[in-house]
Amino acid sequence: MRAAVPASVLAVALVSGCGAPAAAASPFPPRPADLEVSRLPACEAVDARSSVELGILERTPDPIGQGANNCVLHGVGGQFWLLRIQPGIPADRYVPGHPDRLGERTGFTGQRITTVEGYGAIENAAQAPPTNYTCTVVVDADPDTSFLVTYEVNSPAARSRAVGSHAEGCDRATRVAAMVIAAARARS
């Protein structure tokens, strides 16, 4: 059984690969080391033990058929995480004020600079999320590569009322981002 992929995930996946990066000073702290996430298959970035911990039921590689290194992790209760590894797209392109910013094209709002396991990141909310849980975290993996994790709840109960908080959604996205960092470090 293949689960449906919500439109918000498809919009992020379609728009994220557009354009060339522009040179700008990084708003993020120095990286502990460059992460070679581009060699990591997105659907293998969360190991079996972590999958059980998260309640992952199914993985859908490249859900819209772009040939991109992305994966949707479907979990219990309508939870899902989109993981997209983005070579050629530095994380600072999601920061407000960047001359070639991707944030507006993907419908992000409410950005906040943060860190995940010592790596700079930016949290984003969707302009019109289906639930209050929706959050995307974009991590500064190396000078020319980022990866993003979008967390959302897509269930009838979640769509019928506002549930949770943006902070809870960002915590869940950040948790998976930390797992991706661990997987990339283990492969280097």
C-alpha positions in Angstrom: 0.0 0.0 0.0 1.4 3.4 -1.0 0.4 6.3 1.1 -0.6 9.6 -0.5 2.0 12.4 -0.4 0.5 15.8 0.7 0.7 18.8 -1.6 2.9 20.8 0.8 5.6 18.1 0.4 5.3 18.1 -3.3 5.7 21.9 -3.5 8.9 21.8 -1.4 10.3 18.9 -3.5 9.4 20.6 -6.9 10.8 24.0 -6.1 13.8 23.1 -4.0 16.0 22.2 -6.9 15.6 25.4 -8.9 18.2 28.1 -9.6 22.0 28.5 -9.0 23.4 29.4 -5.6 24.5 33.0 -5.0 27.6 33.9 -3.0 26.8 35.4 0.4 28.1 35.3 3.9 26.7 32.4 5.9 24.3 33.3 8.7 25.2 29.9 10.3 27.9 29.1 12.8 31.0 27.2 11.6 30.3 23.6 10.8 31.9 20.9 13.1 33.0 19.3 9.7 31.6 19.2 6.2 29.0 16.4 6.0 29.0 14.2 2.9 25.3 13.8 2.8 25.1 13.8 -0.9 26.4 10.2 -0.9 23.7 9.1 1.6 20.5 7.6 0.1 17.7 9.5 1.7 15.7 6.4 2.5 18.7 4.9 4.3 19.3 8.0 6.5 17.1 6.7 9.3 18.3 3.3 10.6 16.0 0.4 11.6 16.2 1.1 15.4 15.4 4.8 14.9 12.5 3.8 12.5 11.0 1.7 15.2 11.4 4.6 17.7 9.7 7.0 15.3 6.9 4.5 14.3 7.9 4.5 10.6 5.6 2.1 8.7 6.8 2.7 5.1 9.4 4.6 3.0 8.6 6.1 -0.4 11.8 7.0 -2.3 11.5 10.0 -4.7 7.7 10.3 -4.2 7.1 12.5 -7.3 9.5 10.8 -9.7 12.1 13.6 -10.2 15.1 11.3 -9.8 15.9 13.4 -6.7 17.5 12.0 -3.5 14.5 12.3 -1.3 12.3 10.0 0.7 9.0 10.2 2.5 8.9 8.3 5.8 5.3 7.4 6.7 4.6 6.9 10.4 1.8 6.0 12.7 -1.1 8.4 13.1 -0.7 10.1 9.8 2.8 11.4 10.7 5.3 11.7 7.9 8.7 13.2 7.3 10.1 14.3 3.9 13.8 14.1 3.7 15.5 15.8 0.8 19.2 15.8 0.2 20.1 18.8 -1.9 23.6 19.0 -3.6 24.2 22.4 -5.2 21.8 24.1 -2.8 23.4 25.7 0.2 21.2 26.2 3.3 21.6 29.9 3.3 19.3 30.1 0.2 16.4 29.6 2.6 17.4 32.6 4.8 15.5 35.8 4.4 17.6 38.4 2.6 19.5 36.0 0.4 19.4 37.3 -3.2 18.3 34.0 -4.6 16.1 32.9 -1.8 14.1 29.7 -2.0 11.9 30.4 1.0 9.2 32.5 -0.8 8.9 30.0 -3.6 8.3 27.1 -1.2 5.8 29.1 0.9 7.9 29.3 4.0 7.3 31.8 6.7 8.4 32.3 10.4 12.1 31.4 9.9 14.4 31.0 12.8 18.1 30.2 12.7 19.0 27.3 15.0 21.5 24.4 15.2 21.2 20.6 14.9 24.1 18.6 16.4 26.4 21.7 16.0 25.3 22.4 12.3 23.6 25.6 11.4 19.9 25.2 10.4 16.9 27.2 9.7 13.4 26.3 10.9 10.5 27.2 8.6 6.7 27.1 8.9 4.5 26.7 5.9 2.3 29.8 5.2 -0.9 27.7 5.3 -0.1 24.5 7.1 -2.8 21.7 7.3 -1.9 21.4 11.0 0.1 23.5 13.5 2.7 20.7 13.6 4.1 21.4 10.2 7.8 22.4 10.2 10.7 22.2 7.8 14.3 22.3 9.0 17.0 23.0 6.5 20.5 22.0 7.7 23.8 23.5 6.5 25.7 20.3 5.7 28.6 21.7 3.7 29.3 24.9 1.6 27.3 23.6 -1.4 24.9 21.1 0.1 21.9 21.2 2.4 19.3 18.7 3.4 15.8 19.4 4.6 13.4 17.5 6.8 9.7 18.4 6.7 7.5 17.0 9.5 3.7 17.0 9.1 0.7 15.2 10.4 -1.8 14.2 7.7 -4.8 12.4 9.2 -8.5 13.2 9.3 -8.3 14.1 13.0 -5.4 16.5 12.4 -7.1 18.1 9.4 -10.4 18.6 11.3 -8.8 20.7 14.0 -5.6 22.5 14.8 -3.4 20.2 16.8 0.0 20.5 18.5 2.3 23.4 18.0 4.9 24.5 15.5 7.6 24.0 18.1 6.5 20.3 18.5 6.7 19.8 14.8 10.1 21.4 14.6 11.3 19.2 17.5 10.2 16.1 15.4 11.8 17.4 12.2 15.0 18.2 14.2 15.1 14.8 15.7 15.2 13.2 12.2 17.7 15.8 11.0 20.0 14.6 13.9 19.6 11.0 12.7 20.6 12.1 9.2 23.7 13.8 10.6 24.6 10.6 12.6 24.1 8.4 9.4 26.3 10.7 7.3 29.0 10.7 10.0 28.9 6.9 10.2 29.5 6.7 6.5 32.5 9.0 6.4 
